[in-house]
Every structure is written in structure tokens, then in C-alpha cells.
Amino acid sequence: MRFRTVLLAGALLLASFQVSFTQADTGPLLIFHAGSLTVPLDRLTEAFRVEHPRVTFAPESSGSRTAARKVSELGREADIVMSADYTVIDELLIPEFADWNIEFACNTMVIAYTDRSAYADEITPDNWYEIITRPGVNYSHSDPDADPCGYRTLMVWQLADRYYDVPGLYERLAEGCPPANVRPKAVELIALLQSGEIDYAFEYRSVAVQHDLEFVELPDEINLSRTEYADFYAGAEVTISGKEPGETITKRGAPIIYGLTIPKDAPHPELAAEFVAFVRGRTPRTPPPAPGEGHPSGSSARR
């Protein structure tokens, strides 16, 4: 997928967000969001309510593609959709269900684990693929059809095949992760790690930090965090389910960028716009997240 820098008259879009919602409109503001945004969204809504204490929120966590399909396929109303991959909004919601898409955060792929994971004292950025494919080691990722972290994991594996120059590495990694280890969204893997059911999980760095997990920092060439490696990332591709039943689309590797939108039929559009403006003010574009930072960051507008 070609990484796009959109030069938009952002001031025009931002101006449309500076609408003072009526004080009678207190929500609840229904937000369908990526699971990796659960913790930062809790913090953002709490901060927003300091200024607007009567406003209530009704967040629903899921894989990003599932979140979008709640609107496009199930016909549900939402005030805001927040995706871990901005292209999900482009592909599943625009133009029928939404008019615009704001890029607002970035992230990095890592391998999360605990101190009880098999070979936890041996794994490094140089040998991780040898460690997790050892006999008896269990590792996992989320469902590529439901969650961007899932197809990004498969992209990381493809890029690792090229970066480490190990023939057949992608196939080896894919074969070592049975369907029983796959979950609908990446945050569901946390419980499997903490219970010891799996040893390693391919996760976003922000999620690993939020849950106090150990994690392996992958090289920038394969962790999908850096714009300077966008061309190399684009060499990875994964086929997933498309917009209509029976259709498929091909996702190409690209730097991780989150996106959000307000659907056309949002029940509380002015309140949603006020919150989006608040989120944009709290997430200046500084990719990737700094070490120890608890939530992704970034902001730019697109139509």
C-alpha cells in the first residue's frame, strides 16, 4: 500500500470541529474503537469530562475492522469510529457511511511476553524467530480479517524473512501459530500471556507498555513504525476479507497510522466533533511513541 501524505486545508476541517455543542447534549457518546485504544481512550474521556462533567461515554472495544463493520454491515449508529489502521475507514466506511478520515496516532509492532514465558531470558531482537519456533513454545496473533494487528503480524513475518535472509522463515512462523492461538483482537492475547497459555504475542508497543509486559523491540526495518522504511514495508502483502461478502482485498505493508471519523448518521454529531477536536489537541504527531509512553500519538486530517 502506498503511504500517502495528504496536503489538506486542515484549518477548514478543524474549524468545523470548533462547534460548541449544546449543553443539553450530554450523550452518551457511542465510540466504536480499536482494542489497543482502550486505555488511552479511558484517559481521554476522563480528561474531557473534567471540562464537561455531564457528558457520558459508551465505548465499545473490538478489532478495527469489526468496529467499522458494526456501522457498514450491521447498520448500527455510532458517534465516532476509531481504527488502528486509517485505511479501514477508507475501505469500509467512505463514502457511504462517512465523509472524512483523520490520521491521529502511530504505533510500533513488538513481541510481548512475561518473565514466565519459555526462554524469556534468551530472547533478543536478533534471535526471536529462533526462540518462538522452538518445540513447545506457543505464540499468537489476532485475526487478520478482524484486526489490523493481525495482518500486520503477518507482514512483520514476511519482512523478517527478507531482513534476516532466512529462506522459508515466513512459512515456518505461520505453521508454528495454529488457528487455536488466534483471537479476534490483539488485546485479548494479554490474558493468554498472563495466564501462561501462550508464551509470546505479537502486539502494539503501547499495549505492551500499558499492561506492564516485557517485550522485544523489533528492528525498524520490520516493525512498521518508520516512514523512511515505507517502501520496504510495502514489499509485504496480506489478503483479507473485503467490503462485501466473498470479496477480498490486498493489504500492503505501511507505517502504522490510526484513523478516526464521525459517521454520517452519528446521533450526537456536535458533541462528537467537540471530542474529536479535544483528541486532536491531546495527540500531536510525534511518531513513534516514546519509550514508556502509554498511548499512540499523532494527528493529521484527510478527506
C-alpha positions as CSV (number, residue, x, y, z in Angstrom):
1,M,0.0,0.0,0.0
2,R,1.4,3.4,-0.9
3,F,2.0,5.6,2.1
4,R,0.0,8.8,1.4
5,T,0.8,12.2,2.8
6,V,-2.3,14.3,2.3
7,L,-1.9,18.0,2.0
8,L,-5.4,19.2,3.1
9,A,-6.7,22.5,4.1
10,G,-6.8,21.2,7.7
11,A,-7.9,24.6,9.0
12,L,-11.2,24.1,7.3
13,L,-11.8,20.8,8.8
14,L,-10.6,21.9,12.2
15,A,-12.9,24.9,12.0
16,S,-15.9,22.5,11.5
17,F,-14.9,20.8,14.8
18,Q,-14.9,24.1,16.8
19,V,-18.7,23.8,17.2
20,S,-19.9,24.4,20.7
21,F,-22.3,21.6,21.4
22,T,-25.5,22.4,23.3
23,Q,-25.1,21.9,27.0
24,A,-28.3,19.8,26.9
25,D,-26.4,17.2,24.7
26,T,-24.7,15.1,27.2
27,G,-24.5,11.9,25.2
28,P,-24.0,9.1,25.7
29,L,-21.3,9.4,23.1
30,L,-21.0,6.0,21.4
31,I,-17.5,5.2,20.3
32,F,-16.5,2.1,18.3
33,H,-12.8,1.7,18.8
34,A,-9.8,-0.5,18.3
35,G,-8.9,-2.6,21.3
36,S,-5.4,-1.0,21.5
37,L,-7.1,2.3,22.3
38,T,-9.0,1.1,25.4
39,V,-6.6,2.5,27.9
40,P,-5.8,5.8,26.2
41,L,-9.4,6.4,25.4
42,D,-10.3,5.9,29.0
43,R,-7.8,8.6,29.9
44,L,-9.1,11.0,27.2
45,T,-12.7,10.6,28.1
46,E,-11.8,11.2,31.8
47,A,-9.9,14.3,30.9
48,F,-12.8,15.6,28.7
49,R,-15.2,15.1,31.5
50,V,-13.2,17.4,33.7
51,E,-14.3,20.2,31.4
52,H,-17.7,18.7,30.6
53,P,-18.7,16.7,33.7
54,R,-22.3,15.9,32.5
55,V,-21.1,14.2,29.3
56,T,-21.2,10.4,29.3
57,F,-19.5,7.9,27.0
58,A,-20.4,4.4,25.7
59,P,-17.2,3.0,24.3
60,E,-17.2,-0.4,22.5
61,S,-13.8,-2.2,22.0
62,S,-13.2,-4.6,19.1
63,G,-10.9,-5.2,16.2
64,S,-10.8,-2.1,14.0
65,R,-12.5,-3.9,11.0
66,T,-15.2,-5.2,13.3
67,A,-15.7,-1.7,14.6
68,A,-16.2,-0.4,11.1
69,R,-18.5,-3.2,10.1
70,K,-20.8,-2.5,13.0
71,V,-21.7,0.6,11.0
72,S,-21.4,-0.6,7.4
73,E,-22.9,-4.1,7.8
74,L,-24.9,-4.2,11.0
75,G,-26.4,-0.8,10.5
76,R,-25.6,0.4,14.0
77,E,-25.3,4.1,14.8
78,A,-22.0,5.4,16.3
79,D,-20.8,8.9,17.1
80,I,-17.1,8.1,16.4
81,V,-15.2,5.2,14.9
82,M,-11.5,5.0,15.9
83,S,-9.4,2.5,13.9
84,A,-5.8,1.2,14.5
85,D,-5.4,1.4,10.7
86,Y,-6.8,4.6,9.0
87,T,-7.2,2.6,5.7
88,V,-10.0,0.6,7.4
89,I,-12.1,3.7,7.4
90,D,-11.3,4.5,3.8
91,E,-12.1,0.9,2.7
92,L,-15.2,0.1,4.8
93,L,-16.9,3.5,5.6
94,I,-16.0,6.1,3.0
95,P,-18.0,7.3,1.1
96,E,-21.3,5.6,2.0
97,F,-21.1,5.9,5.8
98,A,-18.5,8.7,6.4
99,D,-17.1,11.7,4.5
100,W,-13.6,12.1,6.0
101,N,-10.8,10.4,7.9
102,I,-8.3,11.9,10.4
103,E,-5.0,10.3,11.0
104,F,-4.3,10.8,14.7
105,A,-1.8,8.2,16.1
106,C,1.1,5.9,15.4
107,N,2.4,2.7,16.9
108,T,5.0,0.0,16.7
109,M,4.9,-3.8,16.4
110,V,6.6,-5.7,19.2
111,I,6.7,-9.2,20.7
112,A,5.1,-9.2,24.1
113,Y,5.9,-11.8,26.8
114,T,6.2,-12.3,30.6
115,D,9.0,-13.4,32.8
116,R,7.4,-16.8,32.9
117,S,7.5,-17.2,29.1
118,A,9.6,-20.1,27.7
119,Y,13.2,-18.9,27.1
120,A,12.3,-15.4,28.3
121,D,15.9,-15.0,29.5
122,E,17.2,-15.8,26.0
123,I,15.1,-13.9,23.5
124,T,16.5,-10.9,21.7
125,P,15.8,-8.8,18.6
126,D,18.3,-10.9,16.8
127,N,17.1,-14.4,17.7
128,W,13.3,-14.0,18.4
129,Y,12.3,-16.1,15.4
130,E,14.5,-19.0,16.5
131,I,13.2,-18.8,20.1
132,I,9.4,-18.7,19.3
133,T,9.6,-21.6,16.8
134,R,11.3,-23.9,19.3
135,P,9.3,-27.1,20.2
136,G,6.9,-26.4,23.0
137,V,6.8,-22.6,22.6
138,N,3.3,-21.1,21.9
139,Y,2.8,-17.8,20.3
140,S,-0.1,-15.9,18.9
141,H,-1.6,-13.0,17.0
142,S,-5.0,-11.5,16.3
143,D,-7.4,-12.3,13.4
144,P,-6.3,-10.6,10.2
145,D,-9.9,-10.3,9.0
146,A,-11.0,-8.5,12.1
147,D,-8.0,-6.7,13.5
148,P,-5.2,-4.7,11.8
149,C,-2.7,-6.1,14.3
150,G,-3.4,-9.5,12.9
151,Y,-2.5,-8.7,9.3
152,R,0.4,-6.5,10.5
153,T,1.8,-9.5,12.3
154,L,1.8,-11.5,9.0
155,M,3.5,-8.5,7.4
156,V,6.2,-8.5,10.1
157,W,6.8,-12.1,9.4
158,Q,7.2,-11.5,5.6
159,L,9.6,-8.6,6.2
160,A,11.6,-10.7,8.7
161,D,12.0,-13.3,6.0
162,R,13.7,-10.7,3.9
163,Y,15.5,-8.8,6.6
164,Y,17.2,-11.7,8.3
165,D,17.6,-13.5,4.9
166,V,16.3,-16.8,6.3
167,P,14.6,-18.8,3.5
168,G,11.2,-20.1,4.4
169,L,11.0,-18.1,7.6
170,Y,7.5,-16.7,6.9
171,E,6.1,-20.2,6.3
172,R,7.9,-21.5,9.4
173,L,6.3,-18.8,11.5
174,A,2.9,-19.3,10.0
175,E,3.0,-23.0,10.6
176,G,4.0,-22.6,14.2
177,C,0.9,-20.5,15.1
178,P,-2.2,-22.7,14.9
179,P,-5.7,-21.2,14.4
180,A,-6.5,-22.2,18.0
181,N,-4.0,-19.5,19.1
182,V,-5.6,-16.7,17.1
183,R,-8.1,-14.3,18.8
184,P,-10.4,-11.6,17.3
185,K,-8.5,-8.7,18.7
186,A,-4.9,-8.2,19.9
187,V,-5.8,-7.1,23.4
188,E,-7.4,-10.5,24.0
189,L,-3.9,-12.0,23.8
190,I,-2.9,-10.3,27.0
191,A,-5.0,-12.6,29.2
192,L,-3.4,-15.6,27.4
193,L,0.1,-14.3,28.2
194,Q,-0.7,-13.5,31.8
195,S,-2.2,-17.0,32.4
196,G,0.7,-18.7,30.7
197,E,-1.5,-20.2,28.0
198,I,0.9,-18.7,25.4
199,D,4.5,-17.6,25.7
200,Y,4.6,-14.7,23.2
201,A,2.2,-12.4,21.4
202,F,2.6,-10.0,18.5
203,E,1.3,-6.8,19.9
204,Y,1.4,-3.0,19.6
205,R,4.1,-1.4,21.8
206,S,1.6,0.8,23.5
207,V,-0.5,-2.2,24.6
208,A,2.6,-4.0,26.0
209,V,3.6,-0.9,28.0
210,Q,0.0,-0.3,29.3
211,H,-0.1,-3.9,30.6
212,D,3.4,-3.9,32.1
213,L,4.6,-6.7,29.8
214,E,8.1,-7.5,28.7
215,F,8.6,-7.0,25.0
216,V,11.1,-7.5,22.2
217,E,11.8,-4.4,20.2
218,L,11.9,-5.4,16.6
219,P,14.2,-3.7,14.1
220,D,12.8,-0.6,12.5
221,E,13.0,-2.3,9.1
222,I,10.3,-4.7,10.1
223,N,8.3,-3.1,13.0
224,L,6.1,-0.9,10.7
225,S,6.9,2.3,12.7
226,R,9.1,4.4,10.4
227,T,8.1,6.4,7.3
228,E,11.6,6.1,5.9
229,Y,11.1,2.4,5.5
230,A,7.7,2.7,3.8
231,D,9.0,1.4,0.5
232,F,10.5,-1.7,2.2
233,Y,7.3,-2.3,4.2
234,A,5.3,-2.2,1.0
235,G,7.0,-5.4,-0.1
236,A,4.8,-7.3,2.4
237,E,1.2,-8.0,1.4
238,V,-1.7,-9.9,3.0
239,T,-5.1,-10.9,1.5
240,I,-8.1,-10.3,3.8
241,S,-11.9,-10.2,3.5
242,G,-13.2,-7.2,1.6
243,K,-16.1,-4.8,1.9
244,E,-18.7,-7.2,0.5
245,P,-19.2,-10.9,1.4
246,G,-17.0,-13.1,-0.7
247,E,-14.7,-10.2,-1.7
248,T,-11.1,-9.9,-0.8
249,I,-8.6,-7.1,-0.6
250,T,-4.8,-7.0,-0.5
251,K,-3.2,-5.0,2.3
252,R,0.4,-3.9,1.7
253,G,2.8,-3.1,4.5
254,A,2.9,0.5,5.6
255,P,3.8,2.6,8.7
256,I,1.2,2.1,11.4
257,I,-1.2,5.1,11.4
258,Y,-4.5,5.2,13.3
259,G,-7.6,7.0,11.9
260,L,-10.9,8.3,13.2
261,T,-14.2,9.6,11.7
262,I,-17.7,10.7,12.7
263,P,-20.2,8.6,10.7
264,K,-22.9,10.5,8.7
265,D,-25.7,9.3,10.9
266,A,-24.0,10.0,14.3
267,P,-26.6,10.6,17.0
268,H,-24.6,13.4,18.6
269,P,-22.5,14.9,15.8
270,E,-21.7,18.2,17.5
271,L,-20.7,16.6,20.7
272,A,-18.7,14.0,18.7
273,A,-16.9,16.9,16.9
274,E,-16.1,18.6,20.2
275,F,-14.5,15.4,21.5
276,V,-12.6,14.8,18.2
277,A,-11.2,18.3,18.4
278,F,-10.2,17.6,22.0
279,V,-8.5,14.3,21.0
280,R,-6.6,16.1,18.2
281,G,-5.3,18.7,20.7
282,R,-4.1,15.9,23.0
283,T,-2.3,13.9,20.3
284,P,0.4,15.9,18.5
285,R,2.1,14.0,15.7
286,T,5.4,12.6,17.2
287,P,5.7,9.0,15.8
288,P,6.7,6.6,17.1
289,P,5.6,6.6,20.8
290,A,8.4,7.5,23.1
291,P,9.7,4.7,25.3
292,G,7.3,4.1,28.2
293,E,4.5,6.2,26.6
294,G,1.1,4.7,27.3
295,H,-0.8,5.7,24.2
296,P,-0.1,6.2,20.5
297,S,0.3,9.7,19.2
298,G,-0.3,11.7,16.0
299,S,-2.7,13.9,14.2
300,S,-3.4,15.0,10.6
301,A,-6.6,15.4,8.6
302,R,-7.6,13.8,5.3
303,R,-10.6,13.7,3.0
